[in-house]
Amino acid sequence: MDLDNNYIKNIWSLASSIKERFPGSKIGVSSIAVGHDADLTDRISAVNKQLQELCVKNGFDFINNSNVDNTCLNGSQLHLNAKGLPSWQRTSLSFYEETTQT
């Protein structure tokens, strides 16, 4: 899908630009949280898989947000709710802590 490919291309362009400008930086690419829509779930899973593969191939870290599910999203299923924010923070904090220890 063109939209999915454009998303991947734009995320990748941003990550690569940061790495080029700051060569000593550690880059983490965050997965997309999956909601409840079956059609979108398949697409999101495919995009996340492609992002993860690109991370492995290029030495970036992939931040897996699989702990953020539809119970962590608000009524619009687009934003984190009171349960989702701490779930996302734990994942992000883990990446940060690993980054600062190396």
N, C-alpha and C positions, 0 to 999 in steps of 0.2 A: 504494500500500500504506500502510495506516495507520501501521505501525511506521516506515517510511521518512519519511513526512510528519511524524510526531512528532519524529523525530530532527532533521530539518531545522528544524522550528519551535523546538525546544529550543536548538540551536546558534545559530540566528538571534536568539533571545531573549537569550541570554547575550552575544553580540557587540554587540547593540544596547544592552543595559544598560551594558556597559563603556563604549561610546562616549558614551552619555548622561552617565554619571558622570564620565568623563574625556574631555571633548570634543577635547582636543588630541592624543589618543592615535592611534596607527596600529594598526589591527586587522588581523590575518591569520587567515583561516579555513583550516584545514588539511584537505586532501582525505583520504579514507579510502584506506588501502593496499588493493590488490586481491590476493586470494589465488588459489587454483587452482580453486575451485568455480565452474563455469560459471554456475549459477543465481545465486549471489551476485555474481559478476563483473558481470553485467548490471545487477543492482540497485544495486551500489556505483557503477558507472559512471553510472547515472541520477541517483543522489543527488549524486555529485560534480559532475555537469553542472548540476544545480539550484543547488547551493551556489555554483558559479562564476558563474552568471548573477546570483544575488542579490548577490554581491560586486561585480560590475561595475556593477550597477544602483545600489548603495548606497555605492560608494566604499571598499569594504574590499578588502584584498588576498587573493587566493586562493593558497594555498601548495600547489603541485602536487607530490604525492608519488609520481608515476608511476615514479620510479626505484626505489621500494620494491615489489618484486614477490614472488611466492611463494618465490623462492630466498632472500629476506631474512627470512622468517618461520620461527619454530621449528616443531617437530613438530605442535603444536596448531593452527598457522596463525593464531593470535591475537596472538602477541607477536613482537617483533623478535628475531632471532638475532644472532650475532657479525658477520655481514655486513650485516644490516639496520640496526643502530644507527648505524654511520657513514654509511650512505646517507641516513637520515633526518636526522642531524645536519648533513650538508652542505646539505640543502635548508633546514633551519631556520636555520642560520648565514647563508645567503645572504639570507634575509628579514631577519634581525636586522641584518646589515651594511647593507642598503639602507635600513632604517628609521633607523639611526643617522647616515647620511650626509645625510639630508634635513632 
